[in-house]
């Protein structure tokens, strides 16, 4: 990634590319987690009614695994976000200081 030059380029990059990308990915991951959580809840309820259904148990376990994977992806996204801001600050600190919440 080439370093943006000048205060305008750094500010635009921070606001319109870096921040927007992180917010977008975070929103998508959380939406997937919410949807998968609802599926897991529904499958658990079905499972309680029919403990002998092995197909249902397999579906539940598959969805639980997917949910755990998505939750770990949220942690990965946090690391990516932190590293991205570190690189940004190293390259643009002279030109632009992002808000403190980043």
Phi and psi in degrees as GROMACS dihedral restraints (atoms count N, CA, C in turn):
[ dihedral_restraints ]
;  ai    aj    ak    al  type     phi  dphi    fc
    3     4     5     6     1   -75.6    20    10
    4     5     6     7     1   143.8    20    10
    6     7     8     9     1   -73.3    20    10
    7     8     9    10     1   129.3    20    10
    9    10    11    12     1   -64.1    20    10
   10    11    12    13     1   141.5    20    10
   12    13    14    15     1  -105.5    20    10
   13    14    15    16     1   142.3    20    10
   15    16    17    18     1    81.7    20    10
   16    17    18    19     1   158.1    20    10
   18    19    20    21     1   -66.6    20    10
   19    20    21    22     1   -36.0    20    10
   21    22    23    24     1   -67.4    20    10
   22    23    24    25     1   -45.5    20    10
   24    25    26    27     1   -63.8    20    10
   25    26    27    28     1   -42.7    20    10
   27    28    29    30     1   -64.3    20    10
   28    29    30    31     1   -43.3    20    10
   30    31    32    33     1   -64.9    20    10
   31    32    33    34     1   -44.8    20    10
   33    34    35    36     1   -63.3    20    10
   34    35    36    37     1   -42.4    20    10
   36    37    38    39     1   -61.4    20    10
   37    38    39    40     1   -44.8    20    10
   39    40    41    42     1   -63.2    20    10
   40    41    42    43     1   -47.8    20    10
   42    43    44    45     1   -77.3    20    10
   43    44    45    46     1   -44.9    20    10
   45    46    47    48     1   -96.5    20    10
   46    47    48    49     1   -18.1    20    10
   48    49    50    51     1  -114.2    20    10
   49    50    51    52     1   -58.3    20    10
   51    52    53    54     1   -67.9    20    10
   52    53    54    55     1   -54.1    20    10
   54    55    56    57     1   -62.8    20    10
   55    56    57    58     1   -45.2    20    10
   57    58    59    60     1   -62.8    20    10
   58    59    60    61     1   -40.8    20    10
   60    61    62    63     1   -64.8    20    10
   61    62    63    64     1   -43.7    20    10
   63    64    65    66     1   -65.8    20    10
   64    65    66    67     1   -43.2    20    10
   66    67    68    69     1   -63.2    20    10
   67    68    69    70     1   -43.2    20    10
   69    70    71    72     1   -63.1    20    10
   70    71    72    73     1   -48.3    20    10
   72    73    74    75     1   -64.5    20    10
   73    74    75    76     1   -41.2    20    10
   75    76    77    78     1   -60.6    20    10
   76    77    78    79     1   -43.8    20    10
   78    79    80    81     1   -64.0    20    10
   79    80    81    82     1   -43.3    20    10
   81    82    83    84     1   -64.7    20    10
   82    83    84    85     1   -45.8    20    10
   84    85    86    87     1   -61.9    20    10
   85    86    87    88     1   -45.8    20    10
   87    88    89    90     1   -64.5    20    10
   88    89    90    91     1   -35.4    20    10
   90    91    92    93     1   -64.9    20    10
   91    92    93    94     1   -43.2    20    10
   93    94    95    96     1   -62.9    20    10
   94    95    96    97     1   -40.5    20    10
   96    97    98    99     1   -61.9    20    10
   97    98    99   100     1   -44.0    20    10
   99   100   101   102     1   -63.2    20    10
  100   101   102   103     1   -44.1    20    10
  102   103   104   105     1   -65.1    20    10
  103   104   105   106     1   -44.6    20    10
  105   106   107   108     1   -68.1    20    10
  106   107   108   109     1   -35.9    20    10
  108   109   110   111     1   -60.5    20    10
  109   110   111   112     1   -40.4    20    10
  111   112   113   114     1   -65.0    20    10
  112   113   114   115     1   -39.6    20    10
  114   115   116   117     1   -64.7    20    10
  115   116   117   118     1   -44.4    20    10
  117   118   119   120     1   -60.2    20    10
  118   119   120   121     1   -43.8    20    10
  120   121   122   123     1   -60.9    20    10
  121   122   123   124     1   -45.0    20    10
  123   124   125   126     1   -63.1    20    10
  124   125   126   127     1   -44.3    20    10
  126   127   128   129     1   -65.3    20    10
  127   128   129   130     1   -36.0    20    10
  129   130   131   132     1   -62.3    20    10
  130   131   132   133     1   -42.9    20    10
  132   133   134   135     1   -63.5    20    10
  133   134   135   136     1   -42.3    20    10
  135   136   137   138     1   -63.8    20    10
  136   137   138   139     1   -40.8    20    10
  138   139   140   141     1   -62.7    20    10
  139   140   141   142     1   -39.5    20    10
  141   142   143   144     1   -62.7    20    10
  142   143   144   145     1   -30.0    20    10
  144   145   146   147     1   -81.1    20    10
  145   146   147   148     1   -24.5    20    10
  147   148   149   150     1  -141.1    20    10
  148   149   150   151     1    81.2    20    10
  150   151   152   153     1   -68.9    20    10
  151   152   153   154     1   -17.4    20    10
  153   154   155   156     1   -89.9    20    10
  154   155   156   157     1    -5.5    20    10
  156   157   158   159     1   -81.9    20    10
  157   158   159   160     1   100.6    20    10
  159   160   161   162     1   -70.6    20    10
  160   161   162   163     1   -32.0    20    10
  162   163   164   165     1   -63.0    20    10
  163   164   165   166     1   -41.9    20    10
  165   166   167   168     1   -64.1    20    10
  166   167   168   169     1   -41.2    20    10
  168   169   170   171     1   -62.1    20    10
  169   170   171   172     1   -42.1    20    10
  171   172   173   174     1   -63.8    20    10
  172   173   174   175     1   -42.6    20    10
  174   175   176   177     1   -62.3    20    10
  175   176   177   178     1   -42.7    20    10
  177   178   179   180     1   -61.2    20    10
  178   179   180   181     1   -46.8    20    10
  180   181   182   183     1   -63.8    20    10
  181   182   183   184     1   -38.8    20    10
  183   184   185   186     1   -62.3    20    10
  184   185   186   187     1   -45.1    20    10
  186   187   188   189     1   -67.6    20    10
  187   188   189   190     1   -37.1    20    10
  189   190   191   192     1   -64.2    20    10
  190   191   192   193     1   -40.4    20    10
  192   193   194   195     1   -63.8    20    10
  193   194   195   196     1   -43.1    20    10
  195   196   197   198     1   -60.3    20    10
  196   197   198   199     1   -42.1    20    10
  198   199   200   201     1   -63.0    20    10
  199   200   201   202     1   -44.8    20    10
  201   202   203   204     1   -61.6    20    10
  202   203   204   205     1   -40.4    20    10
  204   205   206   207     1   -62.5    20    10
  205   206   207   208     1   -43.4    20    10
  207   208   209   210     1   -65.7    20    10
  208   209   210   211     1   -39.0    20    10
  210   211   212   213     1   -65.2    20    10
  211   212   213   214     1   -38.0    20    10
  213   214   215   216     1   -69.9    20    10
  214   215   216   217     1   -31.1    20    10
  216   217   218   219     1   -64.2    20    10
  217   218   219   220     1   -32.9    20    10
  219   220   221   222     1   -63.9    20    10
  220   221   222   223     1   -38.7    20    10
  222   223   224   225     1   -66.4    20    10
  223   224   225   226     1   -40.3    20    10
  225   226   227   228     1   -61.9    20    10
  226   227   228   229     1   -42.7    20    10
  228   229   230   231     1   -60.4    20    10
  229   230   231   232     1   -37.8    20    10
  231   232   233   234     1   -62.5    20    10
  232   233   234   235     1   -42.2    20    10
  234   235   236   237     1   -64.4    20    10
  235   236   237   238     1   -44.8    20    10
  237   238   239   240     1   -60.2    20    10
  238   239   240   241     1   -43.1    20    10
  240   241   242   243     1   -60.3    20    10
  241   242   243   244     1   -48.6    20    10
  243   244   245   246     1   -60.1    20    10
  244   245   246   247     1   -45.6    20    10
  246   247   248   249     1   -66.8    20    10
  247   248   249   250     1   -37.6    20    10
  249   250   251   252     1   -62.2    20    10
  250   251   252   253     1   -44.2    20    10
  252   253   254   255     1   -67.7    20    10
  253   254   255   256     1   -33.8    20    10
  255   256   257   258     1   -62.4    20    10
  256   257   258   259     1   -47.8    20    10
  258   259   260   261     1   -63.9    20    10
  259   260   261   262     1   -43.7    20    10
  261   262   263   264     1   -57.6    20    10
  262   263   264   265     1   -47.5    20    10
  264   265   266   267     1   -63.7    20    10
  265   266   267   268     1   -35.9    20    10
  267   268   269   270     1   -64.9    20    10
  268   269   270   271     1   -36.4    20    10
  270   271   272   273     1   -91.3    20    10
  271   272   273   274     1   -25.9    20    10
  273   274   275   276     1  -119.7    20    10
  274   275   276   277     1     4.5    20    10
  276   277   278   279     1   -58.4    20    10
  277   278   279   280     1   -28.1    20    10
  279   280   281   282     1   -72.8    20    10
  280   281   282   283     1   -31.2    20    10
  282   283   284   285     1   -97.2    20    10
  283   284   285   286     1   -30.0    20    10
  285   286   287   288     1  -157.3    20    10
  286   287   288   289     1   135.5    20    10
  288   289   290   291     1  -110.1    20    10
  289   290   291   292     1   114.8    20    10
  291   292   293   294     1   -68.9    20    10
  292   293   294   295     1   163.5    20    10
  294   295   296   297     1   -57.2    20    10
  295   296   297   298     1   152.8    20    10
  297   298   299   300     1   -62.4    20    10
  298   299   300   301     1   -26.3    20    10
  300   301   302   303     1   -70.7    20    10
  301   302   303   304     1    -6.2    20    10
